[in-house]
Amino acid sequence: MNLNKAGKWFLGISIVFITMLISSPFIAFLDAVPEPIKIILSFLSIILFGLSFTLMYYQAIPIKRKRMIIIVSVFSGLALSMGILSKFLHAPFAGLEIIVSVLLFSSSGLPLIIRSRYESRRNILSKRALILSFADLISIVFISMGLLGRLLHWPGSTIILGLGALILLVTFIGWNLSFRKEVNMRHITEEKLRGTLLKVEENNKEITDSITYAKRIQTAILPSLEFIGSHLKDSFVLYQPKDIVAGDFYWAETIDDTFLIAAADCTGHGVPGAMMSVVCSNALNRSVKEFGLSEPGEILDKTRDLLIDSFSKSGEVIQDGMDVSLLSITSTSTETLLKWAGANNPLWYIDEDGFQEIKADKQPIGESHHKQPFTTHQLSVKSGGMVYLITDGYPDQFGGPKGKKFKHKQLEDLLISVYAESLEKQHQVLLDRLHQWKGDLEQVDDICVIGIRIDA
């Protein structure tokens, strides 16, 4: 239904009636109309006039409807004020002005206010609450009309006043019942929420306990610092998991006169990374203990084969794997022989000749295209020099004044500045610099840095 069109028709009809009533003293046949009928027609004309604006703006956009509500309210308020003032001054037409203001607001302002209130609150209030809020407005209008009627001595004003009071009483009872229902519903909701929260906390505790126990298992596969220290008197391990458990791990083993140590970074972090670390650590152990390998390149080749074989049993192609930097140290009575191989992670060493980097083979321990044997590099590090095995967690950490990555170059410069210091001092400087750089930002990845001082 086109309410705007109907409103225009009502406006036209009301204007015709109002024009006829104003012109009635000058037109004979209109002047002959009985006075009670004129009064009824006057009231109908005002009501039609008000309803016309209600219909035209009922479906309008909220801002236009609000503008019309303000116009009607101001006009009705002015008419009411003039009527009351005229009443006290005993001026003519005082009653008519009051009647016009009340009827105009009731037929135009009130419906538009109800419509606006409905649109603004329908998504947050129940239908019952909306009906009660509308009834409040209607009761106020009836009470206002009744009071004005008593002031002007209109017949039936007491009935209108009583009807308004009755509607207000009913709405008061309705609000009270709704409030009690709302309190009960809120109490039930809070109880359900409390139960859900308790269940979530219990589940979270179970998960956390499980992960904490998994940390104990992961810690058990890591070589103790005492074991590493017994073979490498001057060394440190900086190990900072992102979560309770980690995808990074460090590994160490001996075979004959050779000591092997590695810094490894498995796919992912947290629980998935930790599961991968157990599988990869086991593959490294088997390569050395079961197959008796001591050459770093051969160990990585065999570890890759074992890892692929483990994952191939599921029938699915698993792309997960490990990046690793593996160093072997063979000490004899005359010399210390260093060999190294890497999968994606490089080796750095610093001595009196400066900083050197040995680049890793660009392939992971796992499935990859164009797999090649890993290269074993023989190192020549002067006595007192430092060798560093790193994963990508430290250089990838975001922080600093601009929230950027730390990057390999900055880590390289930091190590150059401290390589001559004691291992304890180097460890502390790296840790402090990390915390300073990270600030309040979250750690983005697991971190593992191993430093080894080479003795002649």
N, C-alpha and C positions, 0 to 999 in steps of 0.2 A: 504493500500500500504506500502511495506517495503522500507522506504526511505534509511535506512542504507545500504541495499543491492544495491539499485540503485546508491548510492554514491560511493560504492566500484567499481561498473562498470564504472562510470564516471572517477574515479581516475585512473583505469587501462587504459582506452582509452586515457586520457590526457597524461599519462606517455609515452604511445606508440607514440603519435604524437610528444611530446617534444623530445623524443629520436631520432625519424626520422629526425626532423628538425636540431638537433645538429649534426647528422651524415651525413646530406645531402652533405657537401663538399667532403666526402670520398666515397659516393655511386653515381655512374654515373647517374642512372635513376632519383634519387632524386635531384641531382644537376641540372638536365635539367628542373625541374619544374620552371615556370615563377616566378619572384620575387614577384609580387603582390599577387599571390596565397600563397606563403610562408608566407607573412605578415598576410594574413587573417587566415591561419592555425595556426600561432603563437598566434594570438589574441584568436582564438577559444580554443586552447590548454590551455591557461592561464585561460580563463573563465570556461572551464570544470574542470580544476584543483581546482579552487576556489569553484565552485558549488558542487564538490564532498565532500568537508568538510562541506558545508552547509547542504547537504542531510544527511551525516553521524551523524551530531550533532544536527540536527533540533529537533529531538524528545528525545534527551538525557536529563539526569537530569540537573537542572540549574547549578550546580557547574562545571560539565564537559563542558557544553556549554560556561560558563564564561571563563574557562581556555583556550578553543580554541579561543575565541574572543581576549583574551590577546595575544596569540601566533600570530594570524593573524595580529593584530594591530601592534605589535612590528616588525614583519617581513616586513609588508607594510611600516611602518614608516622608517625602516632602508633603504629599497630599494629606497624610495622617497628621503631621505636625501642624499644617495649616488648619485642618479640621478641628484639632484639639484647641488651638489658639482661638479660632473663631467661636468655638463653643463657650470658652471662658469670657470672650468679649461679646457674647450674645449676637454675633453677626449672622446674617442669613446664609443658608446653604452649608452650615457647619456639619450637619449630619451627613449631607450628600458627599462632602469631601472625605469624611471618615469611611463611609460605605465604599466609595470608589477605591480608596487605598487598600482596604481589606479584600474586596473582591478581586482587584487586579493582582495583588500579590498571591492570593489563594489560587487563582486560575492560571497564572503565568509563572511567577517566581517560584512557588512551591514545587510544582511538577518538574521544573528544570533542575532545581536543587536536588530533588529526589533522584532524578536521572543521573546527575553528576556524581552524587554519593554512591549510587549503585555501581557505576563504572569504575570508580576509584577504589572501591572496597570489595568488589565481588570475588576477587581472588584471595582475600585474606579473611573474609567473614563468611559464616554459614548463611544459608537462605533465611533461617529463623532470625538471626541477628540483623540482617538487612531489613526484614519486615518490621522488626521492633524499632529500628532506627527511623524508618519511614513513619511508623505510627507515632513516634515521639514528635516529629515535625507537625503531623496532622493535629495531634492533641493540643500543641502550642497554638496553632492557628485557631482552633475552635475556642480555646480558653480566651485568646485575645479578642475574638469576635464577641464572645459572651460578655466579657468585661466592658468592651466598648458599647455593646447593646444596653447593658445596665446603666452606663454613663449617659446614653442618649435616650433611655427609657423606651427601647424597642420592645415590641411584643415578642415573646419566645426567646429572649436573650438568656433567661435563666435555664431553659432547656438546652441551648447551645453550650452554655458554660458547664452545665452538668455533664453533657455528652463528652466535652473535652476532658473534664476531670476523670470521667469513667475510662476513657481511652488511655489517659495517663496512668491510672491505677493498674489497668490491665498490662500495659507495657512495663510498669515497674515490677509486677509479679513475674512477667515473662523474662525480664532481665535477671531477676533474682534466681529463677529456675535455671536459666542459661548459665549464669555464673557458677551455680552449684555443679551443673553438669560439666562445665569447663574445668572446674577444680578436680572433679573426680577423674575426668579423662586425662588431665595433666598428671595426676597422681599415678594413674595406670601406666601412662607413657613413661614417666620417670622410673617406675619400677622395671618396666621392660628394658629401658635404656640402661639402667643400672645392671640388670642381669646380662645384657649384651656386652656391656663394658667389662664386666667381671669375666665373661667367657673369653673376650678378646685378650684380656690381660693374662688369663690362664694359658691360652694358646700361645701368646707371645712368650711367656715364660718357658713353656715346653720347647718352643723353637729355639729360644736363646740358650736354654740348657743343652739342647741337642748340638747346637753349633759350638758351644763352649766345650762339650765333650769331644767334638770333632777336632777342636784345636789341640786337645791333649794328644789325639792320635797323630795329627800333623806334626806337632812338636816332637813326638817320639821318632819320626823318620828323619828329623833334622839332626845333623851331627852336633854334639855338644861343643861349646866353645873351648872346653878343656881338651877335647880330642884334637881340635884344630890347633890349639896353642901348644900341644905337646909335639907337633910336627913343624909348626910355623911359630917360632918364638916371638917374632915381631909382626903382628897382623891384627886387623880389626874386622868386624862384621857389623855393618849398619843395616838392620833389618826392621822395616816399618810396614806391617800389613795395613791395608786400607780398612779392612773390616776385622772381625774376630779371627777369621781364617783367611788365608791368602793364596793367590795363584803363583806369586813369586816364592822361591825357596832357594836355600843354599845347600850344597851337597859336598861331601868329602869322603874319600876312601883311599886305602893303601893297597898296593900290589907290589910285592918284592921290595925294592928300594925306592919305589916311586910313590909320591904322594899326589893325589888328584883332588882338585877343588874346583867348584863351579858355582856360578850365579845364574839361576834359571828363571825364566818368565813364561808361565803357562798361559794359555788362552783364558781370558776372563780373570775375575778376582772374586773374593767371597767364596761361597760354598762351591759353585761350579769350578772355579779356579783351583780350590783346594783339592777337589776330587781328581782333577787333572794332575796336580802336583804329586799325588800319591802314585798314580800310574807311571808318570815320567821318572820319578825317583826310583821306583822299582825297576824300570827298564835300564836305567844307568847302573844300578847295582848288579843286575844280571849280566850286563855287558862286561863288567869287570870281574865279578866273582865266578860266574858260570862259564863265561867264554874266555876268561883270562886275558883280556885286552888291556893294554897300557898306553897305546898311542892315542892321543886325543881325537884325531880324525877318525880312526877306526872305531873308537868308542861311540862317537856320534853317529856313524853309519849304522852300527849294530843297534844302537838305541832307537834310531828311526825305524829300522826293520821290525824290531820288537813292538814298537808302539803301533805301527800300521797293522801288524798281525793281530794285536789285541783288539783293535777296533774293527777289523774286517770280519770278525766272527758274527757281528750283528747283521751283516748283509747290507748295511748302509755305509755310504761314503762319509766318513767323519773328517772334517777339515781342521778340527782342533789339533793343537800340538804345542810346541815349546820352542822358545828362543833361548839360547844358552851360550855362555862363555866359559870354556873348560880349559884349565891350566894343569899341566903335569910338572912336578918338580922332582928331579932325580938327583940326589946328593951322593957324592962319592968322597973319598978322602982328598981328592985333588981338585974337584970342580963341582959346580951346581949346574945341571942341565935343565933348561926351561923349554917346554913345548906347549903349544896352544892351538886350539881349534874353536871356531865359533859359528853359531847359526844365528845370523842376523845381528847379534850383539857383539861389538868390537872389544878389543883389549887395549888399554892405555898403559904406557909405562913412562916414567919420568926419572932421569938421572942427570948427571952433570952436563950431559950433552943436550939436554932439553926434553921437550915433550914428543912422544912418538905414539902413533896409533896404528894398530894392525886391524885391517878391515875384515869383517866376518864374511863367510859365504852367504849370499843373498838367498837363503832357503831355510825353512824351519825344520825342526824335528817333527815330521808328520807328513801328511799327503801334500804334494806340490807338483806342479808341472815341471818337466825336464829335471828330474832329480839327478844330482851329481854327487860323487864322493866328496866328503868334507876334507878340506885341506889342513894338514898339520904344519904349523909354522914353528921354526926353532928360533928362540929369542936369545939376544945377546944384551943383557942388562948389566951395567957396571955395578960393582959392590956398593951398597948403600942406596941404590935406586929403588923406586916403588913401582909395583905392578897393581893395576886396578881392574877388577872385574865388575861390571855394572849392568843393571837392567834399565829399562827406559822410564821407570817411575820417577826418579829424582829429576831428570831434565824436563819431564813432561808436566811437572807440578805448576799449577797456575798460582800467581801471586804478584807481589811487587806493587808499586804505585798504580800501574795500569792494568793489573789483573792478567798479565801475559805469562807464557810458559817460561820456566827457568832456562831451558835449552842447554844443549851439550857444550856450547862454547863457554858459557858462564861457569858451568861445572868444571870444565877443563882449566879455566883461569883460576878457579878456587883451589883446585888440587895442586896446580903449579905453585901457588902462593904458600901452601902448607906442607908440601911433600917432605921437606927436610925436618919437620917437627916430629915429635914422638907420635906413636900410633894412637895413644889415648887422646892427645891433643887434636889430631886429625879427625878422629871420630866425633869429638865434641864440637869442633868447628863446623863440620858437615851437618850435624844435628841442629846446632843453633841457627845456622844459615837457612836451613830448611824451614824451621819454625818462624824465623823472621820473614822469609819470603812468602810463606803460605798465609800468615796472619790469621784472619778469621775465616778464610776460605776453607772449603772441604778438601781433604786429601783426595786426589783423583785416581790414584793407582797405587799398587803395592810398590815398595821401594826396597832395593837390595844393592848395597855397595860393599865390595870386599877389597881391602887394601893389604898388600903384602910387601914387607921390606926384604930385599934380596941381599943375602950375605955371600961373601966369596967362598 
